[in-house]
Structures are given as structure tokens and as C-alpha cells.
Amino acid sequence: MTAFDKHSAKVAVLMGGHSAEREVSLMSGNGVLQALQSLGVNAHSFDPAQQPLLGLRDQGFSHVFIALHGRHGEDGTVQGALELLGIPYTGSGVMASAIAMDKHMTKRLWEAEGLSTPASVWLTPSQQTPAALAAIPAQLGLPLIVKPPHEGSSIGVSKVTHADQLQAAVKLACGYDPDLLCEAFIQGEEVTCPVLGEGDNTKALPVVRIVAPDGAYDYQNKYFTDDVKYHCPSGLPPAEEQAIQAVSMAAYRALGCRGWGRADVMIRANDHKAFLLEMNTSPGMTGHSLVPMSARAAGMSYVDLCLHILSDARLDTNMGARRQ
């Protein structure tokens, strides 16, 4: 593996791309780029939607900071291409990225590990019959959540409070993904917990508690309004915060994540039990993003966070040098 030396490295910050989260990725990537350049790192923007990934090798990049979100960036595909090119990259490897991007497979792994996640129903296109869809409220109760299982940033997600809303929610989700994931709604507080490192050396950062207007922590509120209130320190009892951190690290390790990530969690109101929603393996780094907020509460600036993530860039393989 090529060791990172900020004085000799040439770093590509991958941003933009082809996913539904392109706009957010550009915001994240430009923030990371400016931070790295402020440290004297020879960093450049690279948009896979505008030039082929082979350009990374041809232009002599030694490391890649992945600031792509969603498909073709957070799902193992770019990670696989970088493995073939032999260029170390930030974040999780091919398998962990692919699994974490698939919410259904993520839940199956967590359930196998004894980690709590909301009850769910997963339907392929052939299973989305009128009878199967009509049965979902009885299976999961109301309200329930309908989402595309391979998207992020709450894109295509609906909260269904009445059975007559289900069809519209299904139509919205299936506009992004042919498969469908429906989850039981957990009434309570939403929190998120960033994790850094790998394996036994993982470290959880402070928990962020999220208070959205009418509980609508959707794409618009996440990135384009100031209506959501974020609490970090979370204000949770210390034992509860530590429990969230512990389950977030367990969830991260169960998926084989490395480098950095962020677990989204619901705390059920009636018994304070934590339920894992998803793991983000390339979290946002915008002005509204939660990993930088949490890191700041732990005494780590945005610039230091970017450099820390970059310094952990590596390949899944044990190739000694970058291929030419």
C-alpha cells in the first residue's frame, strides 16, 4: 500500500458523478478540496461524470478522496475500479461499500449479528402484487416507511400514516429503484453517530441528536434549509450516548467498514431501545453535514477531519505499489 505523505501525494477528490445525490456530492467534494488545499495538499477535483476514471492513472494521481454519494460512488463500483487501477482510496472497500449501500442486505447482516433494526418487508418487482402491497400495513403496522433500498440522503423515502397513501409512496420509491423496502416506523428520537478507524481500532465520535420540523428529516431539510435543529453534545444521558456509540461501532464492524462511516439510529420513545436504520460509508461533508459537526465536538476541525480520513486511504488488496 502506498503510504500517504501530504508533501508528495497528488490527490483526486472524486465528486459529482451520476447518482441522484450529485448536487450534494459537489458540495461535499468542494468543501473537502478547499480543506486539503488549505493544508498544502496537491489536491484536484475529479468528476467521473465528465471524464473516465482511467484519467486518474493517466494524470498521475497517487490517492483518491471519495466524496461521491449514492450509486456509482458509494456502492463498491468506484472502489472496485480503484482497486484495479491500484490507487488507494478513502473509506470502505468493495464488499463493505456494496453491502452498506443495499439496505436490505445490511439489515440481514445486522439481524444475523443480533443487532436491532426495524422490522421490514422487501419486495422485488415480481413480488409487488396488489395483494402483497395491501398486506404491508397489517404486517408492519402504521405509520410505516417506504424507501428505495439502494439510495441515500432520504431520496425517494415516504412516511405512510394511512393505508391509502401507500400506492403513492410505492410509486415514488420505485422511481428510483425497482426493488422496494418497507420498514416499521420507530416512534422516538433520531440520532446519528460517526465512526472512524477499522476493526478493533474503531472509535465512535459524539452522537448528534436530530430534531426536524414535524419529524421530516428529508432531502430538502437535510441540505437546503436551516429548519432542522442539531444537538451535539446530544443531551442524551451519558449511558444512553455510550450505548448508541457501542451499537454504531458494532454495526460498522459487522459490515466490514473501514476508514470512516456514520450510523443512523432511532431511539424508541417508550423504552429507549436503539434501532439501526442504515450505515453511510461516504457521508456528507457539506455545511449541513453531521460528521464534521460531531468531529468538531470532539475537538477535530473540518480540515483536520479531511486530512485524517485521507491519511487512512488504502486498497483492499495488499499490492505493494500503485500499478502503472
N, C-alpha and C positions, 0 to 999 in steps of 0.2 A: 504494500500500500504506500502511496506517495504521501509523505508527511506534509502537513500544512505549515508553510513559512510565509507570513504575510508580506515579507520583503521580496520574495521571489515568485510567489504564486500569481498566476493570471486566472481570474475568477469570472465565470459567466453566471449572472443572475438570471435564471430562467423565469420568465413572466409572460403573462398574456395567454398564449395557447388558444386552443379551440373549444374549451369547455364553456358551459353556461355561466361559469364563475370568472370569465375572462376579465371583466371590469374590475372585480375585486383583486384578482391576481396582479393586474397592472399597478394598483395602488400599493399592494404589499411589496411587489418587486422594486418599485421606485423608492420606497422607504428603505428597504434593505440596501439597495445600490448606493444611495446617498450616505447611509451609515458606514458602509465599508469604505467608500471613497474618502470619507472624512478621517478614517484611520490610516490613510495612505495605501490601502489595498488597491492593486491594479484590477479593478472590477469593472465589468461592462454589462449592459443589458443584452439579453438574447431572447427573442420571441420566436418560439417554434412554429407559430402560425405564419411567420414571414420569411423564415429561412430553415433549411433542413438541419436536423441535428448533426449530420456529418460535418457541418460547418464548425462545430465545437472543436473537433480534431484538427481540421484544416487551419483554423485560426490560432491553434496552439494553446487552448485553454487547459490548465492543469487541474482545476477544481470547478465544481458546479454547486451553486446555492439554488435549491429548488424552491421557488416562490410561486409555483403553479398550484392551482386548486382544482379539485374535481377530476373529471375524466382526462385521460392522456396527460396526466401530470402527477396525480396523487394515487393512481390506481395500479402502479407497478409497471406500466408500459414505458414511460420515460426512464424509470430506474433500470429496466432491462436493457434499453438502448445504451445507457451509460455504462452498464456492465460490459457490453460488447465493445464499446469504444475504449474501455479501460480508464475512464475518468471518474475519480472519486466524487461523491455527491453527498449532500446533506440529507438527514432524515432516514426513515426506514428503508429496508431493502425491498427486493422484488416481491417476495411472498407476503411479508407483513403489510406492505402497501396495498397489494391486491386484496387481501382478506379484509383489512380495515375499511376499504372503500365499498365492500359488499356488506351492507348492514345485516343481511340475513345470515351470512356465514360468520360474521363477527358474533352475533347473538348465539349461534350454535356452539362456537368455541367457548364463549363465556359460560354458557349453561353447562357445558361439559366440565368446566373448571369449578363449578359451584358458585359462580358469581351471579348476582341478581340483575336481571334485565326484564323490562316489561313483557308480559305475555303477548304473543303475536301470531298473526296468520300471514303466510307468504303464498302468493298465487302467481303462477306462470300465466302467460296469455291463454293457454288452452284451459286453464283451471278457472278463469274469470267468467264463469257462467252466471246468469241471473240468480240461480238458486244459491250458488256459493257466496256471491256478494251479499245477498239478502240475509244470509245466516251470520254474517260477521258481527253485527251488533249484539246478537244473542251470545256469541262466543266470547267476545271481549268486553261487553258492556258499553255504555255510553257515559261520557264522551269517549271517543277513540281518535287515534291519529292515523292518517293515511299518508304514505310517503313513497317516493321512488327509492328503491334500495341502493342505487348507485350514484346518488347525487349528494351534494353537501350544501352548506350555507342556508339550510331550510328551503331550498328551491323545490317547488312542487309539493310542499307539505301543507296539509289541511287538518284542522281540528273539527271533527264531526260531532255535533252535540245532539242532532236529531237524525233519525234514520233517513229522512227524505233529502238530507244533504250528502249522502254517501255517493250517489252517482256522479255528482259534480266533482267531488273530491277524487274519485277514481279517474275521471276523465283528465283532470289536471295532472295527477301523478303519472298517468300513462302517456302523457305528452312528452315526458322526459325519459321514461324507462318502460319497456314492455312488461317487466315484472312489477309486482305490487307488494308492498309491505304494509300491513295494518297492525297497530300496536294499541294495547290498553293504555289509556291516559292515566298518568300518575298525578294525582292532585297534591300539590305541595310546592316547594321552592326549587328553582333551577339553579344549579351551580356548575362551575367548570374548574378543572384542576390540571394545569400543565405539568408535564413530566420531562425531565432531562436525563440523558445517560442511556445505559444499556444493562440488562440483566440484573445482577445483584448490586450494581453500582448506580441504579436509578435513584433519582431524587425528585420528590414532589415539591413544587413551588406552592405558594399560598393559594388557597381556594378563593375564587371570585364568585360572589352571590349576585344573581341577575334578577332585577325587578323590571319587567317590561309592562307597558300600558295594556291593561286587560289581559295580561299573560301572553301577549302576541309578540314573542321574540322571533320575528320573521326576517326575511331577507332585507326588507326596507328598513326595519328598525335596527337591524344589526349594523348596517353600514352607512345609512344615509339620513339618519335623524339623531337628535340628541335626547329623545324621549325616554330611552332606557336608562335605568339607574344601575350602576355597578358598585358593589361594595367589596373593597379589598383593602384592609382586612375584612373578612366576610361578615364578622359579627356573630358567627356561629359559636356555640360553646366549644372550648378547646378540644374536648374529647370527640365531638362530632366532626370538627375540622380534620382531626387526625385520622378518623375513620374514613372520611372521604379521600384523603391523601393515600391511605393504605389501599383502598379498593381501586383507586385510579392507577397506582403502581402495579397492582396485581393484574388489572385489565390490560395494561400496556405490555407487561411481560408475557402474558398469556398469548398475545398476538405476535410476539417476537419483535416488537418495535425497538427502534434504537434512535439515538440522536436527540430527538425531541418529539413531543406529541401533546395532545390535550384531550382529556376525557370529559365528556358532557354527562352530567348526572342529575337525576331528580331525587329530592328528599321527600318521601311520602309524609304528608302532614300528620296523619293520625298515629304513626309510630316511629317517625324519623328514620325509617329504613331507606337506604340508598339503592337506587336502581340505575344501572349504566345504560345510557342511550347510544352513544357512539364514541369512537376514537378517531380523532383528526390527526393524520400523520404529516400534513403540511398546513399547519394552522395559519390563520390570517396574521399579517404583520402591518395592518393599517393603523390609522389614528384611532379607530374604534376597537381594535383587536385586544383580545384578553390575555394572551401570553405575555406581551410586553407590559401590560398593566400588572400582572402577577409578579413578573420578574422585578419590576420597579419596587414593589412592596417588599421584595426580598433583598433590595439593595443593589440590583443589577440594572444598569441603564439600557436603553434600547440599543445603543451602539455596542455595548459590551455583550448583550444577548446575541446580536448578529454575529459577532466575532466568535463567541463560544460555540454557537451552532455550526459555524463554518469550520472551526478547528476540529470538529468531530466528523467531518466528511470522510467517507471511505467507501470501498467496494464490498459487496457480499463475498466476493472471491478473495483468495489470498495471492492475487497476482502481485508480483514484486514491483513492477514498474508499469507506467502507462504505455499501452500499445501505440505504436506509430503506424 
